[in-house]
Amino acid sequence: MTFQVASMKHSIRIQIPQALHQEPIIYQLITDYHLVVNIKAAILDQKASGGGWFDLTLDGDSSQIRTALEYLSRVGVEIWNGSLSSQL
């Protein structure tokens, strides 16, 4: 018997510190956490003194999204919208 896990979409805004601009943050979400990532808006300037931000929609099951959000927090990415809420 095969069970299908329901896919869900979770919208977040993340702020990536300048120190992480060269890191493959979005790539990690796709490859390590098996999410479909839609970039809805972004600002990331290589010469900017501050961090960049991305509006993302993460598509995957709740455990994939939860562990991806934990990864973002762990590496120092600030999550502005969305959270590790109990709805995941």
Jmol script that loads the backbone (N, CA, C; Angstrom):
load data "model"
ATOM      1  N   MET A   1       0.845  -1.172   0.000  1.00  0.00           N
ATOM      2  CA  MET A   1       0.000   0.000   0.000  1.00  0.00           C
ATOM      3  C   MET A   1       0.893   1.238   0.000  1.00  0.00           C
ATOM      4  N   THR A   2       0.588   2.196  -0.846  1.00  0.00           N
ATOM      5  CA  THR A   2       1.351   3.428  -0.943  1.00  0.00           C
ATOM      6  C   THR A   2       0.511   4.589  -0.441  1.00  0.00           C
ATOM      7  N   PHE A   3       1.127   5.407   0.400  1.00  0.00           N
ATOM      8  CA  PHE A   3       0.454   6.599   0.902  1.00  0.00           C
ATOM      9  C   PHE A   3       1.082   7.819   0.258  1.00  0.00           C
ATOM     10  N   GLN A   4       0.256   8.747  -0.157  1.00  0.00           N
ATOM     11  CA  GLN A   4       0.758   9.992  -0.711  1.00  0.00           C
ATOM     12  C   GLN A   4       0.685  11.073   0.358  1.00  0.00           C
ATOM     13  N   VAL A   5       1.761  11.830   0.466  1.00  0.00           N
ATOM     14  CA  VAL A   5       1.810  12.934   1.414  1.00  0.00           C
ATOM     15  C   VAL A   5       1.308  14.175   0.698  1.00  0.00           C
ATOM     16  N   ALA A   6       0.414  14.888   1.339  1.00  0.00           N
ATOM     17  CA  ALA A   6      -0.148  16.090   0.725  1.00  0.00           C
ATOM     18  C   ALA A   6       0.917  17.173   0.616  1.00  0.00           C
ATOM     19  N   SER A   7       0.977  17.764  -0.549  1.00  0.00           N
ATOM     20  CA  SER A   7       1.886  18.878  -0.779  1.00  0.00           C
ATOM     21  C   SER A   7       1.228  20.163  -0.303  1.00  0.00           C
ATOM     22  N   MET A   8       2.044  21.068   0.220  1.00  0.00           N
ATOM     23  CA  MET A   8       1.518  22.355   0.648  1.00  0.00           C
ATOM     24  C   MET A   8       2.446  23.453   0.157  1.00  0.00           C
ATOM     25  N   LYS A   9       1.921  24.658   0.102  1.00  0.00           N
ATOM     26  CA  LYS A   9       2.715  25.819  -0.295  1.00  0.00           C
ATOM     27  C   LYS A   9       2.806  26.752   0.900  1.00  0.00           C
ATOM     28  N   HIS A  10       4.010  27.301   1.096  1.00  0.00           N
ATOM     29  CA  HIS A  10       4.255  28.185   2.229  1.00  0.00           C
ATOM     30  C   HIS A  10       5.023  29.399   1.712  1.00  0.00           C
ATOM     31  N   SER A  11       4.470  30.592   1.861  1.00  0.00           N
ATOM     32  CA  SER A  11       5.126  31.816   1.392  1.00  0.00           C
ATOM     33  C   SER A  11       5.939  32.433   2.517  1.00  0.00           C
ATOM     34  N   ILE A  12       7.170  32.817   2.178  1.00  0.00           N
ATOM     35  CA  ILE A  12       8.047  33.460   3.146  1.00  0.00           C
ATOM     36  C   ILE A  12       8.808  34.593   2.472  1.00  0.00           C
ATOM     37  N   ARG A  13       9.307  35.493   3.282  1.00  0.00           N
ATOM     38  CA  ARG A  13      10.291  36.487   2.841  1.00  0.00           C
ATOM     39  C   ARG A  13      11.522  36.242   3.687  1.00  0.00           C
ATOM     40  N   ILE A  14      12.652  36.095   3.017  1.00  0.00           N
ATOM     41  CA  ILE A  14      13.890  35.875   3.749  1.00  0.00           C
ATOM     42  C   ILE A  14      14.869  37.002   3.458  1.00  0.00           C
ATOM     43  N   GLN A  15      15.703  37.285   4.439  1.00  0.00           N
ATOM     44  CA  GLN A  15      16.772  38.265   4.298  1.00  0.00           C
ATOM     45  C   GLN A  15      18.084  37.508   4.402  1.00  0.00           C
ATOM     46  N   ILE A  16      18.893  37.617   3.356  1.00  0.00           N
ATOM     47  CA  ILE A  16      20.173  36.914   3.324  1.00  0.00           C
ATOM     48  C   ILE A  16      21.280  37.915   3.642  1.00  0.00           C
ATOM     49  N   PRO A  17      22.004  37.708   4.746  1.00  0.00           N
ATOM     50  CA  PRO A  17      23.083  38.630   5.100  1.00  0.00           C
ATOM     51  C   PRO A  17      24.161  38.661   4.016  1.00  0.00           C
ATOM     52  N   GLN A  18      24.842  39.783   3.922  1.00  0.00           N
ATOM     53  CA  GLN A  18      25.869  39.945   2.893  1.00  0.00           C
ATOM     54  C   GLN A  18      26.918  38.836   2.967  1.00  0.00           C
ATOM     55  N   ALA A  19      27.237  38.380   4.151  1.00  0.00           N
ATOM     56  CA  ALA A  19      28.241  37.326   4.312  1.00  0.00           C
ATOM     57  C   ALA A  19      27.833  36.017   3.630  1.00  0.00           C
ATOM     58  N   LEU A  20      26.541  35.847   3.360  1.00  0.00           N
ATOM     59  CA  LEU A  20      26.049  34.613   2.729  1.00  0.00           C
ATOM     60  C   LEU A  20      25.695  34.787   1.253  1.00  0.00           C
ATOM     61  N   HIS A  21      25.999  35.952   0.670  1.00  0.00           N
ATOM     62  CA  HIS A  21      25.620  36.203  -0.724  1.00  0.00           C
ATOM     63  C   HIS A  21      26.218  35.194  -1.701  1.00  0.00           C
ATOM     64  N   GLN A  22      27.362  34.646  -1.395  1.00  0.00           N
ATOM     65  CA  GLN A  22      28.006  33.689  -2.304  1.00  0.00           C
ATOM     66  C   GLN A  22      27.608  32.247  -2.011  1.00  0.00           C
ATOM     67  N   GLU A  23      26.768  32.033  -1.017  1.00  0.00           N
ATOM     68  CA  GLU A  23      26.342  30.682  -0.650  1.00  0.00           C
ATOM     69  C   GLU A  23      25.107  30.271  -1.460  1.00  0.00           C
ATOM     70  N   PRO A  24      24.993  29.001  -1.815  1.00  0.00           N
ATOM     71  CA  PRO A  24      23.863  28.525  -2.635  1.00  0.00           C
ATOM     72  C   PRO A  24      22.616  28.221  -1.792  1.00  0.00           C
ATOM     73  N   ILE A  25      22.067  29.230  -1.147  1.00  0.00           N
ATOM     74  CA  ILE A  25      20.945  29.059  -0.217  1.00  0.00           C
ATOM     75  C   ILE A  25      19.719  28.466  -0.925  1.00  0.00           C
ATOM     76  N   ILE A  26      19.298  29.051  -2.039  1.00  0.00           N
ATOM     77  CA  ILE A  26      18.110  28.577  -2.759  1.00  0.00           C
ATOM     78  C   ILE A  26      18.360  27.167  -3.308  1.00  0.00           C
ATOM     79  N   TYR A  27      19.537  26.953  -3.845  1.00  0.00           N
ATOM     80  CA  TYR A  27      19.916  25.630  -4.362  1.00  0.00           C
ATOM     81  C   TYR A  27      19.791  24.566  -3.274  1.00  0.00           C
ATOM     82  N   GLN A  28      20.242  24.896  -2.060  1.00  0.00           N
ATOM     83  CA  GLN A  28      20.151  23.947  -0.946  1.00  0.00           C
ATOM     84  C   GLN A  28      18.701  23.589  -0.645  1.00  0.00           C
ATOM     85  N   LEU A  29      17.808  24.569  -0.702  1.00  0.00           N
ATOM     86  CA  LEU A  29      16.391  24.295  -0.448  1.00  0.00           C
ATOM     87  C   LEU A  29      15.840  23.283  -1.452  1.00  0.00           C
ATOM     88  N   ILE A  30      16.300  23.398  -2.685  1.00  0.00           N
ATOM     89  CA  ILE A  30      15.812  22.517  -3.747  1.00  0.00           C
ATOM     90  C   ILE A  30      16.435  21.126  -3.641  1.00  0.00           C
ATOM     91  N   THR A  31      17.763  21.064  -3.527  1.00  0.00           N
ATOM     92  CA  THR A  31      18.433  19.763  -3.574  1.00  0.00           C
ATOM     93  C   THR A  31      18.408  19.012  -2.246  1.00  0.00           C
ATOM     94  N   ASP A  32      18.661  19.697  -1.142  1.00  0.00           N
ATOM     95  CA  ASP A  32      18.742  19.008   0.151  1.00  0.00           C
ATOM     96  C   ASP A  32      17.384  18.762   0.790  1.00  0.00           C
ATOM     97  N   TYR A  33      16.420  19.650   0.509  1.00  0.00           N
ATOM     98  CA  TYR A  33      15.110  19.549   1.164  1.00  0.00           C
ATOM     99  C   TYR A  33      13.997  19.184   0.188  1.00  0.00           C
ATOM    100  N   HIS A  34      14.354  18.977  -1.075  1.00  0.00           N
ATOM    101  CA  HIS A  34      13.434  18.485  -2.113  1.00  0.00           C
ATOM    102  C   HIS A  34      12.183  19.350  -2.243  1.00  0.00           C
ATOM    103  N   LEU A  35      12.393  20.667  -2.194  1.00  0.00           N
ATOM    104  CA  LEU A  35      11.288  21.610  -2.336  1.00  0.00           C
ATOM    105  C   LEU A  35      11.248  22.163  -3.753  1.00  0.00           C
ATOM    106  N   VAL A  36      10.074  22.549  -4.183  1.00  0.00           N
ATOM    107  CA  VAL A  36       9.926  23.362  -5.382  1.00  0.00           C
ATOM    108  C   VAL A  36       9.909  24.795  -4.872  1.00  0.00           C
ATOM    109  N   VAL A  37      10.826  25.615  -5.373  1.00  0.00           N
ATOM    110  CA  VAL A  37      10.965  26.991  -4.895  1.00  0.00           C
ATOM    111  C   VAL A  37      10.604  27.944  -6.021  1.00  0.00           C
ATOM    112  N   ASN A  38       9.647  28.817  -5.757  1.00  0.00           N
ATOM    113  CA  ASN A  38       9.266  29.860  -6.698  1.00  0.00           C
ATOM    114  C   ASN A  38       9.740  31.189  -6.122  1.00  0.00           C
ATOM    115  N   ILE A  39      10.608  31.885  -6.863  1.00  0.00           N
ATOM    116  CA  ILE A  39      11.077  33.204  -6.443  1.00  0.00           C
ATOM    117  C   ILE A  39      10.106  34.226  -7.008  1.00  0.00           C
ATOM    118  N   LYS A  40       9.328  34.856  -6.123  1.00  0.00           N
ATOM    119  CA  LYS A  40       8.310  35.820  -6.554  1.00  0.00           C
ATOM    120  C   LYS A  40       8.871  37.225  -6.692  1.00  0.00           C
ATOM    121  N   ALA A  41       9.871  37.569  -5.883  1.00  0.00           N
ATOM    122  CA  ALA A  41      10.524  38.873  -5.956  1.00  0.00           C
ATOM    123  C   ALA A  41      11.858  38.756  -5.236  1.00  0.00           C
ATOM    124  N   ALA A  42      12.813  39.606  -5.623  1.00  0.00           N
ATOM    125  CA  ALA A  42      14.120  39.545  -4.976  1.00  0.00           C
ATOM    126  C   ALA A  42      14.911  40.819  -5.213  1.00  0.00           C
ATOM    127  N   ILE A  43      15.771  41.127  -4.248  1.00  0.00           N
ATOM    128  CA  ILE A  43      16.788  42.162  -4.401  1.00  0.00           C
ATOM    129  C   ILE A  43      18.057  41.602  -3.777  1.00  0.00           C
ATOM    130  N   LEU A  44      19.111  41.491  -4.567  1.00  0.00           N
ATOM    131  CA  LEU A  44      20.401  41.029  -4.070  1.00  0.00           C
ATOM    132  C   LEU A  44      21.470  41.718  -4.898  1.00  0.00           C
ATOM    133  N   ASP A  45      22.082  42.731  -4.333  1.00  0.00           N
ATOM    134  CA  ASP A  45      23.095  43.510  -5.027  1.00  0.00           C
ATOM    135  C   ASP A  45      24.469  43.086  -4.516  1.00  0.00           C
ATOM    136  N   GLN A  46      25.336  42.658  -5.412  1.00  0.00           N
ATOM    137  CA  GLN A  46      26.672  42.215  -5.021  1.00  0.00           C
ATOM    138  C   GLN A  46      27.459  43.310  -4.305  1.00  0.00           C
ATOM    139  N   LYS A  47      27.199  44.564  -4.641  1.00  0.00           N
ATOM    140  CA  LYS A  47      27.959  45.665  -4.055  1.00  0.00           C
ATOM    141  C   LYS A  47      27.246  46.318  -2.876  1.00  0.00           C
ATOM    142  N   ALA A  48      26.062  45.833  -2.563  1.00  0.00           N
ATOM    143  CA  ALA A  48      25.299  46.424  -1.459  1.00  0.00           C
ATOM    144  C   ALA A  48      25.989  46.136  -0.132  1.00  0.00           C
ATOM    145  N   SER A  49      25.892  47.085   0.773  1.00  0.00           N
ATOM    146  CA  SER A  49      26.511  46.895   2.080  1.00  0.00           C
ATOM    147  C   SER A  49      25.625  46.073   3.008  1.00  0.00           C
ATOM    148  N   GLY A  50      24.356  45.959   2.670  1.00  0.00           N
ATOM    149  CA  GLY A  50      23.434  45.186   3.505  1.00  0.00           C
ATOM    150  C   GLY A  50      23.111  43.847   2.871  1.00  0.00           C
ATOM    151  N   GLY A  51      22.137  43.190   3.430  1.00  0.00           N
ATOM    152  CA  GLY A  51      21.719  41.896   2.907  1.00  0.00           C
ATOM    153  C   GLY A  51      20.676  42.051   1.823  1.00  0.00           C
ATOM    154  N   GLY A  52      20.426  40.980   1.135  1.00  0.00           N
ATOM    155  CA  GLY A  52      19.379  40.954   0.120  1.00  0.00           C
ATOM    156  C   GLY A  52      18.173  40.214   0.645  1.00  0.00           C
ATOM    157  N   TRP A  53      17.065  40.353  -0.051  1.00  0.00           N
ATOM    158  CA  TRP A  53      15.843  39.647   0.372  1.00  0.00           C
ATOM    159  C   TRP A  53      15.212  38.936  -0.807  1.00  0.00           C
ATOM    160  N   PHE A  54      14.448  37.896  -0.493  1.00  0.00           N
ATOM    161  CA  PHE A  54      13.715  37.109  -1.473  1.00  0.00           C
ATOM    162  C   PHE A  54      12.312  36.849  -0.951  1.00  0.00           C
ATOM    163  N   ASP A  55      11.315  37.003  -1.809  1.00  0.00           N
ATOM    164  CA  ASP A  55       9.964  36.507  -1.527  1.00  0.00           C
ATOM    165  C   ASP A  55       9.869  35.154  -2.218  1.00  0.00           C
ATOM    166  N   LEU A  56       9.650  34.106  -1.433  1.00  0.00           N
ATOM    167  CA  LEU A  56       9.644  32.744  -1.953  1.00  0.00           C
ATOM    168  C   LEU A  56       8.332  32.044  -1.643  1.00  0.00           C
ATOM    169  N   THR A  57       7.953  31.129  -2.514  1.00  0.00           N
ATOM    170  CA  THR A  57       6.917  30.153  -2.194  1.00  0.00           C
ATOM    171  C   THR A  57       7.600  28.798  -2.191  1.00  0.00           C
ATOM    172  N   LEU A  58       7.496  28.108  -1.063  1.00  0.00           N
ATOM    173  CA  LEU A  58       8.068  26.775  -0.915  1.00  0.00           C
ATOM    174  C   LEU A  58       6.953  25.762  -1.084  1.00  0.00           C
ATOM    175  N   ASP A  59       7.160  24.791  -1.949  1.00  0.00           N
ATOM    176  CA  ASP A  59       6.158  23.762  -2.211  1.00  0.00           C
ATOM    177  C   ASP A  59       6.762  22.409  -1.860  1.00  0.00           C
ATOM    178  N   GLY A  60       6.146  21.732  -0.900  1.00  0.00           N
ATOM    179  CA  GLY A  60       6.607  20.422  -0.463  1.00  0.00           C
ATOM    180  C   GLY A  60       5.722  19.947   0.667  1.00  0.00           C
ATOM    181  N   ASP A  61       6.088  18.833   1.284  1.00  0.00           N
ATOM    182  CA  ASP A  61       5.272  18.404   2.417  1.00  0.00           C
ATOM    183  C   ASP A  61       5.705  19.172   3.670  1.00  0.00           C
ATOM    184  N   SER A  62       4.901  19.107   4.701  1.00  0.00           N
ATOM    185  CA  SER A  62       5.127  19.943   5.881  1.00  0.00           C
ATOM    186  C   SER A  62       6.468  19.660   6.547  1.00  0.00           C
ATOM    187  N   SER A  63       6.906  18.411   6.573  1.00  0.00           N
ATOM    188  CA  SER A  63       8.189  18.116   7.217  1.00  0.00           C
ATOM    189  C   SER A  63       9.357  18.659   6.395  1.00  0.00           C
ATOM    190  N   GLN A  64       9.255  18.624   5.068  1.00  0.00           N
ATOM    191  CA  GLN A  64      10.303  19.204   4.217  1.00  0.00           C
ATOM    192  C   GLN A  64      10.397  20.710   4.451  1.00  0.00           C
ATOM    193  N   ILE A  65       9.256  21.373   4.499  1.00  0.00           N
ATOM    194  CA  ILE A  65       9.244  22.824   4.696  1.00  0.00           C
ATOM    195  C   ILE A  65       9.781  23.168   6.080  1.00  0.00           C
ATOM    196  N   ARG A  66       9.361  22.434   7.092  1.00  0.00           N
ATOM    197  CA  ARG A  66       9.827  22.698   8.457  1.00  0.00           C
ATOM    198  C   ARG A  66      11.347  22.555   8.553  1.00  0.00           C
ATOM    199  N   THR A  67      11.902  21.474   8.022  1.00  0.00           N
ATOM    200  CA  THR A  67      13.351  21.287   8.120  1.00  0.00           C
ATOM    201  C   THR A  67      14.106  22.318   7.280  1.00  0.00           C
ATOM    202  N   ALA A  68      13.530  22.753   6.174  1.00  0.00           N
ATOM    203  CA  ALA A  68      14.152  23.808   5.368  1.00  0.00           C
ATOM    204  C   ALA A  68      14.177  25.130   6.130  1.00  0.00           C
ATOM    205  N   LEU A  69      13.088  25.462   6.822  1.00  0.00           N
ATOM    206  CA  LEU A  69      13.055  26.685   7.624  1.00  0.00           C
ATOM    207  C   LEU A  69      14.058  26.608   8.775  1.00  0.00           C
ATOM    208  N   GLU A  70      14.205  25.441   9.362  1.00  0.00           N
ATOM    209  CA  GLU A  70      15.204  25.253  10.421  1.00  0.00           C
ATOM    210  C   GLU A  70      16.613  25.456   9.866  1.00  0.00           C
ATOM    211  N   TYR A  71      16.870  24.943   8.654  1.00  0.00           N
ATOM    212  CA  TYR A  71      18.162  25.146   7.995  1.00  0.00           C
ATOM    213  C   TYR A  71      18.433  26.634   7.789  1.00  0.00           C
ATOM    214  N   LEU A  72      17.448  27.361   7.264  1.00  0.00           N
ATOM    215  CA  LEU A  72      17.632  28.792   7.024  1.00  0.00           C
ATOM    216  C   LEU A  72      17.988  29.520   8.313  1.00  0.00           C
ATOM    217  N   SER A  73      17.287  29.220   9.387  1.00  0.00           N
ATOM    218  CA  SER A  73      17.579  29.847  10.680  1.00  0.00           C
ATOM    219  C   SER A  73      18.978  29.481  11.161  1.00  0.00           C
ATOM    220  N   ARG A  74      19.338  28.229  11.007  1.00  0.00           N
ATOM    221  CA  ARG A  74      20.632  27.734  11.489  1.00  0.00           C
ATOM    222  C   ARG A  74      21.804  28.431  10.800  1.00  0.00           C
ATOM    223  N   VAL A  75      21.685  28.713   9.497  1.00  0.00           N
ATOM    224  CA  VAL A  75      22.802  29.334   8.773  1.00  0.00           C
ATOM    225  C   VAL A  75      22.797  30.853   8.872  1.00  0.00           C
ATOM    226  N   GLY A  76      21.785  31.427   9.524  1.00  0.00           N
ATOM    227  CA  GLY A  76      21.769  32.871   9.736  1.00  0.00           C
ATOM    228  C   GLY A  76      20.905  33.663   8.783  1.00  0.00           C
ATOM    229  N   VAL A  77      20.032  32.989   8.038  1.00  0.00           N
ATOM    230  CA  VAL A  77      19.088  33.679   7.164  1.00  0.00           C
ATOM    231  C   VAL A  77      17.887  34.086   8.011  1.00  0.00           C
ATOM    232  N   GLU A  78      17.519  35.354   7.929  1.00  0.00           N
ATOM    233  CA  GLU A  78      16.375  35.843   8.696  1.00  0.00           C
ATOM    234  C   GLU A  78      15.086  35.582   7.919  1.00  0.00           C
ATOM    235  N   ILE A  79      14.114  34.990   8.581  1.00  0.00           N
ATOM    236  CA  ILE A  79      12.814  34.716   7.970  1.00  0.00           C
ATOM    237  C   ILE A  79      11.868  35.812   8.420  1.00  0.00           C
ATOM    238  N   TRP A  80      11.459  36.682   7.484  1.00  0.00           N
ATOM    239  CA  TRP A  80      10.601  37.820   7.826  1.00  0.00           C
ATOM    240  C   TRP A  80       9.135  37.451   7.845  1.00  0.00           C
ATOM    241  N   ASN A  81       8.691  36.671   6.902  1.00  0.00           N
ATOM    242  CA  ASN A  81       7.298  36.197   6.857  1.00  0.00           C
ATOM    243  C   ASN A  81       7.353  34.690   6.919  1.00  0.00           C
ATOM    244  N   GLY A  82       6.358  34.124   7.528  1.00  0.00           N
ATOM    245  CA  GLY A  82       6.384  32.679   7.711  1.00  0.00           C
ATOM    246  C   GLY A  82       7.198  32.371   8.945  1.00  0.00           C
ATOM    247  N   SER A  83       7.016  31.214   9.491  1.00  0.00           N
ATOM    248  CA  SER A  83       7.721  30.861  10.715  1.00  0.00           C
ATOM    249  C   SER A  83       7.688  29.358  10.889  1.00  0.00           C
ATOM    250  N   LEU A  84       8.278  28.914  11.954  1.00  0.00           N
ATOM    251  CA  LEU A  84       8.226  27.506  12.309  1.00  0.00           C
ATOM    252  C   LEU A  84       6.964  27.268  13.111  1.00  0.00           C
ATOM    253  N   SER A  85       5.856  27.677  12.563  1.00  0.00           N
ATOM    254  CA  SER A  85       4.590  27.639  13.288  1.00  0.00           C
ATOM    255  C   SER A  85       4.051  26.229  13.408  1.00  0.00           C
ATOM    256  N   SER A  86       3.080  26.088  14.256  1.00  0.00           N
ATOM    257  CA  SER A  86       2.479  24.781  14.486  1.00  0.00           C
ATOM    258  C   SER A  86       1.654  24.309  13.299  1.00  0.00           C
ATOM    259  N   GLN A  87       1.407  25.194  12.318  1.00  0.00           N
ATOM    260  CA  GLN A  87       0.623  24.767  11.158  1.00  0.00           C
ATOM    261  C   GLN A  87       1.435  23.890  10.224  1.00  0.00           C
ATOM    262  N   LEU A  88       2.749  23.829  10.398  1.00  0.00           N
ATOM    263  CA  LEU A  88       3.586  22.978   9.548  1.00  0.00           C
ATOM    264  C   LEU A  88       3.700  21.606  10.135  1.00  0.00           C
TER     265      LEU A  88
END
end "model"
wireframe off; spacefill off
backbone 0.3
color backbone group
